[in-house]
Amino acid sequence: MLQHFRPLLAALSGAALLLGGCGPDVGPTGATCPTGGTQLTAQNFGMPFMEQYCTRCHGSTLSGGARQGAPADVNVDTLAGVRAAADEIDEWTGAGPNRVNTGMPVNGPMPTTEERRQLSEWLACGAPE
C-alpha cells in the first residue's frame, strides 16, 4: 500500500522545499512607528534607499531581463509604488524586533542592518514624504 503513496509523498516533499525549505527566509519584521513619528522621510531616507538598493531591478522603466526576475508589478521608483508594496518591502528587505530580512536585494550593494531597521521604521510610519 505504501508504494502507491510514494509518488504523492515525493511530490509533497518537493513542494515543501520549493515553498519554504529553500530560498530566503522572509516575513514581517514587527517594526512599528515610534511614538511621535519618525524623522525619516522620502527625501532624506526612503527614496535614496530605493535608488541605491532597489530600483536596479524594481524600476518602472525596466523590462525583461533587465529586471533580473523582479515582478513587473513591483516598482519602487515612486513614493506611490513604495507605499503600494510597503508590506512586501518590509518582509523581504526590512528589519525590526521580530526578524532581519535579507531576501533583497539579491545582488549588488547590500544595506546594513541599521539601514534595514530604518527602512522598516519609515514604512511603519506610512513612508512619509
N, CA, C and O of each residue as an XYZ file, in Angstrom:
516
protein
N       0.827     -1.198      0.000
C       0.000      0.000      0.000
C       0.868      1.258      0.000
O       0.549      2.218     -0.700
N       1.965      1.274      0.773
C       2.849      2.423      0.843
C       3.411      2.773     -0.536
O       3.622      3.946     -0.846
N       3.652      1.752     -1.360
C       4.213      2.010     -2.691
C       3.296      2.886     -3.537
O       3.769      3.600     -4.421
N       2.010      2.843     -3.281
C       1.070      3.679     -4.017
C       1.157      5.151     -3.612
O       0.813      6.036     -4.395
N       1.614      5.405     -2.397
C       1.692      6.771     -1.890
C       3.064      7.408     -2.082
O       3.214      8.613     -1.883
N       4.065      6.620     -2.463
C       5.416      7.174     -2.630
C       5.468      8.333     -3.610
O       6.094      9.346     -3.296
N       4.840      8.241     -4.793
C       4.879      9.400     -5.693
C       4.235     10.647     -5.081
O       4.733     11.757     -5.268
N       3.149     10.470     -4.364
C       2.496     11.597     -3.715
C       3.393     12.190     -2.639
O       3.518     13.411     -2.545
N       4.015     11.347     -1.831
C       4.912     11.831     -0.782
C       6.111     12.552     -1.380
O       6.543     13.577     -0.853
N       6.652     12.028     -2.473
C       7.777     12.690     -3.134
C       7.359     14.060     -3.658
O       8.101     15.032     -3.515
N       6.183     14.142     -4.260
C       5.694     15.421     -4.786
C       5.468     16.426     -3.662
O       5.821     17.599     -3.791
N       4.883     15.970     -2.571
C       4.633     16.860     -1.437
C       5.938     17.336     -0.811
O       6.047     18.497     -0.417
N       6.915     16.462     -0.716
C       8.221     16.848     -0.163
C       8.880     17.891     -1.049
O       9.449     18.865     -0.553
N       8.804     17.689     -2.361
C       9.364     18.668     -3.291
C       8.669     20.003     -3.185
O       9.319     21.048     -3.212
N       7.358     19.980     -3.065
C       6.602     21.226     -2.926
C       6.977     21.941     -1.635
O       7.099     23.166     -1.619
N       7.158     21.196     -0.565
C       7.540     21.809      0.716
C       8.887     22.498      0.595
O       9.072     23.585      1.141
N       9.830     21.888     -0.109
C      11.126     22.512     -0.303
C      11.003     23.788     -1.127
O      11.622     24.803     -0.809
N      10.209     23.731     -2.171
C      10.038     24.904     -3.016
C       9.344     26.038     -2.281
O       9.686     27.204     -2.482
N       8.390     25.721     -1.444
C       7.607     26.750     -0.767
C       8.258     27.295      0.487
O       7.958     28.420      0.889
N       9.127     26.545      1.108
C       9.671     27.076      2.339
C      11.006     26.513      2.745
O      11.697     27.115      3.566
N      11.384     25.408      2.215
C      12.621     24.787      2.638
C      13.847     25.390      2.003
O      14.929     25.321      2.585
N      13.719     25.974      0.843
C      14.838     26.591      0.146
C      14.514     28.060     -0.059
O      13.361     28.478      0.044
N      15.527     28.820     -0.344
C      15.298     30.223     -0.637
C      15.352     31.073      0.615
O      15.597     30.563      1.708
N      15.123     32.374      0.458
C      15.264     33.292      1.578
C      14.189     33.092      2.635
O      13.054     32.723      2.337
N      14.575     33.343      3.862
C      13.645     33.317      4.981
C      13.135     34.746      5.135
O      13.887     35.638      5.526
N      11.867     34.962      4.831
C      11.304     36.308      4.847
C      10.036     36.344      5.682
O       9.415     35.308      5.919
N       9.654     37.523      6.123
C       8.417     37.687      6.864
C       8.346     39.054      7.508
O       9.311     39.817      7.454
N       7.212     39.375      8.121
C       7.043     40.682      8.762
C       8.077     40.910      9.864
O       8.391     39.997     10.628
N       8.595     42.116      9.939
C       9.639     42.421     10.916
C       9.080     42.786     12.286
O       9.788     42.715     13.291
N       7.820     43.172     12.322
C       7.244     43.629     13.585
C       7.587     45.071     13.908
O       7.318     45.535     15.016
N       8.176     45.786     12.960
C       8.529     47.187     13.186
C       7.263     48.017     13.367
O       6.241     47.764     12.730
N       7.349     48.998     14.235
C       6.243     49.931     14.468
C       6.778     51.356     14.369
O       7.976     51.603     14.506
N       5.880     52.259     14.134
C       6.247     53.670     14.082
C       6.487     54.161     15.511
O       5.643     53.947     16.380
N       7.617     54.813     15.767
C       7.874     55.305     17.123
C       6.816     56.298     17.582
O       6.214     56.996     16.766
N       6.596     56.357     18.865
C       5.704     57.363     19.433
C       6.223     58.735     19.016
O       7.400     59.041     19.207
N       5.371     59.536     18.463
C       5.799     60.849     17.986
C       6.258     60.846     16.544
O       6.628     61.893     16.012
N       6.240     59.678     15.893
C       6.606     59.619     14.483
C       8.078     59.356     14.245
O       8.810     58.950     15.147
N       8.491     59.592     13.031
C       9.865     59.351     12.622
C      10.458     60.602     12.001
O       9.744     61.451     11.469
N      11.750     60.697     12.077
C      12.468     61.784     11.408
C      12.826     61.393      9.976
O      13.313     62.218      9.203
N      12.582     60.128      9.627
C      12.903     59.631      8.292
C      11.816     60.041      7.310
O      10.626     59.883      7.584
N      12.231     60.564      6.173
C      11.286     60.989      5.140
C      11.675     60.354      3.811
O      12.736     59.744      3.677
N      10.795     60.513      2.842
C      11.115     60.031      1.499
C      12.355     60.741      0.969
O      13.184     60.139      0.287
N      12.471     62.015      1.288
C      13.586     62.811      0.770
C      14.907     62.478      1.460
O      15.925     62.317      0.787
N      14.909     62.373      2.791
C      16.184     62.181      3.490
C      16.565     60.722      3.692
O      17.674     60.431      4.141
N      15.657     59.793      3.366
C      15.993     58.383      3.544
C      15.357     57.464      2.502
O      16.066     56.776      1.769
N      14.042     57.448      2.434
C      13.326     56.417      1.692
C      13.674     56.300      0.220
O      14.042     55.222     -0.247
N      13.563     57.391     -0.512
C      13.820     57.310     -1.946
C      15.306     57.129     -2.252
O      15.638     56.407     -3.193
N      16.217     57.754     -1.496
C      17.629     57.422     -1.710
C      17.930     55.940     -1.443
O      18.743     55.341     -2.147
N      17.281     55.345     -0.432
C      17.442     53.914     -0.168
C      16.971     53.104     -1.375
O      17.665     52.196     -1.831
N      15.793     53.440     -1.885
C      15.248     52.711     -3.040
C      16.187     52.823     -4.240
O      16.436     51.837     -4.934
N      16.699     54.015     -4.476
C      17.606     54.235     -5.607
C      18.903     53.433     -5.444
O      19.407     52.849     -6.404
N      19.425     53.413     -4.243
C      20.699     52.721     -4.022
C      20.562     51.202     -4.084
O      21.452     50.528     -4.601
N      19.456     50.650     -3.562
C      19.373     49.203     -3.399
C      18.282     48.500     -4.207
O      18.360     47.286     -4.399
N      17.281     49.218     -4.679
C      16.085     48.532     -5.194
C      15.754     48.777     -6.661
O      15.361     47.848     -7.367
N      15.907     50.004     -7.125
C      15.417     50.327     -8.465
C      16.246     49.705     -9.585
O      15.836     49.749    -10.745
N      17.392     49.134     -9.266
C      18.160     48.461    -10.314
C      17.405     47.248    -10.860
O      17.703     46.780    -11.959
N      16.443     46.742    -10.110
C      15.572     45.644    -10.578
C      14.096     46.052    -10.570
O      13.328     45.611    -11.425
N      13.699     46.891     -9.609
C      12.302     47.258     -9.398
C      12.002     48.664     -9.896
O      11.336     49.438     -9.209
N      12.490     48.998    -11.085
C      12.222     50.297    -11.688
C      11.174     50.170    -12.779
O      11.193     49.212    -13.552
N      10.267     51.123    -12.847
C       9.156     51.037    -13.800
C       9.599     51.122    -15.255
O       8.848     50.722    -16.145
N      10.802     51.633    -15.519
C      11.284     51.714    -16.897
C      11.993     50.441    -17.343
O      12.357     50.317    -18.512
N      12.193     49.496    -16.432
C      12.892     48.254    -16.762
C      11.913     47.193    -17.231
O      10.765     47.148    -16.789
N      12.378     46.342    -18.130
C      11.550     45.223    -18.578
C      12.450     44.038    -18.905
O      13.667     44.171    -19.029
N      11.821     42.884    -19.039
C      12.534     41.670    -19.418
C      13.679     41.337    -18.481
O      13.560     41.443    -17.261
N      14.794     40.932    -19.079
C      15.959     40.517    -18.302
C      16.569     41.613    -17.454
O      17.247     41.323    -16.468
N      16.345     42.866    -17.814
C      16.876     43.977    -17.022
C      16.299     43.988    -15.610
O      16.903     44.549    -14.696
N      15.137     43.374    -15.431
C      14.507     43.326    -14.106
C      15.103     42.232    -13.236
O      14.801     42.163    -12.045
N      15.929     41.389    -13.796
C      16.593     40.308    -13.059
C      15.602     39.464    -12.264
O      15.885     39.053    -11.139
N      14.450     39.213    -12.855
C      13.450     38.365    -12.216
C      12.455     39.088    -11.330
O      11.543     38.454    -10.799
N      12.598     40.384    -11.153
C      11.663     41.144    -10.317
C      10.277     41.152    -10.958
O      10.161     41.324    -12.172
N       9.222     40.969    -10.156
C       7.859     41.013    -10.713
C       7.582     42.357    -11.381
O       7.967     43.408    -10.868
N       6.921     42.310    -12.513
C       6.647     43.531    -13.282
C       5.761     44.517    -12.530
O       5.787     45.712    -12.823
N       4.980     44.038    -11.568
C       4.060     44.928    -10.857
C       4.620     45.468     -9.550
O       3.891     46.103     -8.789
N       5.897     45.231     -9.272
C       6.514     45.773     -8.058
C       7.606     46.752     -8.483
O       8.724     46.358     -8.814
N       7.252     48.041     -8.464
C       8.154     49.110     -8.857
C       8.241     50.118     -7.728
O       7.223     50.553     -7.188
N       9.461     50.484     -7.376
C       9.650     51.354     -6.215
C      10.396     52.635     -6.565
O      11.093     53.200     -5.722
N      10.253     53.093     -7.797
C      10.909     54.332     -8.181
C      10.026     55.556     -7.962
O      10.410     56.676     -8.299
N       8.842     55.335     -7.395
C       7.975     56.442     -6.971
C       7.505     56.162     -5.547
O       7.473     55.013     -5.107
N       7.150     57.196     -4.852
C       6.649     57.034     -3.487
C       5.356     56.228     -3.486
O       5.132     55.412     -2.592
N       4.511     56.451     -4.478
C       3.266     55.672     -4.577
C       3.574     54.187     -4.753
O       2.899     53.343     -4.162
N       4.574     53.861     -5.551
C       4.968     52.468     -5.737
C       5.499     51.845     -4.457
O       5.212     50.685     -4.159
N       6.272     52.611     -3.703
C       6.795     52.127     -2.418
C       5.643     51.859     -1.458
O       5.593     50.811     -0.815
N       4.730     52.799     -1.366
C       3.602     52.624     -0.447
C       2.741     51.424     -0.838
O       2.249     50.706      0.034
N       2.558     51.204     -2.119
C       1.761     50.063     -2.581
C       2.419     48.737     -2.243
O       1.731     47.733     -2.057
N       3.740     48.721     -2.162
C       4.478     47.478     -1.894
C       5.086     47.454     -0.499
O       5.960     46.632     -0.226
N       4.642     48.336      0.389
C       5.277     48.502      1.703
C       5.386     47.200      2.487
O       6.444     46.914      3.049
N       4.334     46.415      2.539
C       4.390     45.159      3.305
C       5.407     44.202      2.704
O       6.177     43.573      3.430
N       5.413     44.089      1.382
C       6.380     43.208      0.723
C       7.807     43.695      0.945
O       8.705     42.889      1.186
N       8.020     44.992      0.868
C       9.360     45.539      1.086
C       9.835     45.194      2.482
O      10.964     44.739      2.664
N       8.976     45.407      3.473
C       9.334     45.075      4.856
C       9.662     43.586      4.988
O      10.644     43.215      5.631
N       8.839     42.743      4.378
C       9.006     41.294      4.518
C      10.240     40.752      3.809
O      10.732     39.686      4.177
N      10.744     41.445      2.819
C      11.909     40.971      2.072
C      13.192     41.715      2.422
O      14.284     41.161      2.291
N      13.070     42.973      2.870
C      14.261     43.808      2.996
C      14.428     44.456      4.361
O      15.534     44.868      4.713
N      13.357     44.555      5.136
C      13.393     45.311      6.378
C      13.949     44.550      7.568
O      14.283     43.368      7.488
N      14.036     45.281      8.682
C      14.491     44.700      9.946
C      13.695     45.331     11.080
O      13.355     46.513     11.038
N      13.409     44.532     12.081
C      12.670     45.003     13.238
C      12.872     44.069     14.398
O      13.783     43.242     14.375
N      12.042     44.181     15.413
C      12.232     43.365     16.617
C      12.036     41.864     16.387
O      12.578     41.051     17.136
N      11.272     41.492     15.369
C      10.997     40.073     15.153
C      11.956     39.381     14.212
O      12.114     38.162     14.277
N      12.598     40.132     13.342
C      13.494     39.496     12.363
C      14.243     40.537     11.541
O      13.848     41.700     11.461
N      15.331     40.084     10.937
C      16.076     40.861      9.949
C      15.956     40.103      8.635
O      16.420     38.968      8.516
N      15.336     40.734      7.659
C      15.139     40.105      6.350
C      16.261     40.503      5.403
O      16.590     41.681      5.262
N      16.838     39.500      4.760
C      17.927     39.761      3.828
C      17.638     39.161      2.452
O      18.562     38.921      1.675
N      16.360     38.918      2.146
C      15.995     38.345      0.862
C      16.245     39.276     -0.311
O      16.441     38.820     -1.437
N      16.239     40.573     -0.056
C      16.501     41.571     -1.090
C      17.497     42.572     -0.540
O      17.517     42.818      0.666
N      18.305     43.142     -1.376
C      18.477     42.805     -2.782
C      19.233     41.486     -2.933
O      19.898     41.020     -2.008
N      19.114     40.903     -4.115
C      19.764     39.608     -4.338
C      21.199     39.764     -4.814
O      21.969     38.804     -4.770
N      21.574     40.959     -5.268
C      22.951     41.179     -5.700
C      23.294     42.651     -5.568
O      22.437     43.478     -5.254
N      24.533     42.962     -5.807
C      24.981     44.348     -5.745
C      25.176     44.822     -4.322
O      25.230     44.010     -3.398
N      25.282     46.111     -4.136
C      25.467     46.635     -2.782
C      24.306     46.212     -1.877
O      23.154     46.173     -2.309
N      24.617     45.900     -0.639
C      23.619     45.462      0.334
C      23.468     46.493      1.446
O      24.462     47.060      1.901
N      22.233     46.744      1.890
C      22.045     47.656      3.020
C      22.554     47.025      4.310
O      22.561     45.804      4.470
N      22.975     47.885      5.214
C      23.379     47.417      6.535
C      22.131     47.047      7.334
O      21.015     47.385      6.940
N      22.317     46.369      8.433
C      21.185     46.039      9.302
C      20.531     47.321      9.803
O      19.305     47.384      9.905
N      21.317     48.335     10.115
C      20.746     49.603     10.582
C      19.908     50.261      9.485
O      18.839     50.799      9.770
N      20.369     50.225      8.257
C      19.574     50.777      7.159
C      18.272     49.992      6.997
O      17.225     50.578      6.725
N      18.335     48.682      7.162
C      17.129     47.854      7.084
C      16.152     48.226      8.205
O      14.942     48.265      7.979
N      16.663     48.497      9.404
C      15.804     48.925     10.518
C      15.153     50.282     10.210
O      13.965     50.480     10.465
N      15.927     51.188      9.674
C      15.379     52.491      9.306
C      14.304     52.339      8.232
O      13.275     53.013      8.277
N      14.544     51.458      7.275
C      13.556     51.212      6.224
C      12.234     50.764      6.830
O      11.178     51.293      6.482
N      12.286     49.802      7.727
C      11.049     49.297      8.331
C      10.366     50.351      9.183
O       9.137     50.417      9.217
N      11.140     51.173      9.869
C      10.551     52.265     10.648
C       9.833     53.234      9.716
O       8.686     53.609      9.964
N      10.506     53.634      8.653
C       9.921     54.575      7.696
C       8.627     54.003      7.100
O       7.622     54.705      6.984
N       8.669     52.735      6.730
C       7.469     52.094      6.166
C       6.352     51.993      7.209
O       5.185     52.225      6.894
N       6.712     51.645      8.453
C       5.708     51.504      9.511
C       5.022     52.839      9.809
O       3.888     52.864     10.287
N       5.698     53.925      9.532
C       5.132     55.259      9.736
C       4.364     55.740      8.518
O       3.926     56.890      8.479
N       4.196     54.885      7.530
C       3.431     55.255      6.341
C       4.264     55.825      5.212
O       3.718     56.401      4.271
N       5.601     55.672      5.292
C       6.516     56.206      4.271
C       6.260     57.694      4.048
O       5.907     58.107      2.943
N       6.441     58.511      5.114
C       6.146     59.939      4.978
C       7.066     60.634      3.984
O       8.218     60.254      3.773
N       6.478     61.694      3.375
C       7.240     62.490      2.410
C       8.274     63.280      3.149
O       9.036     64.026      2.535
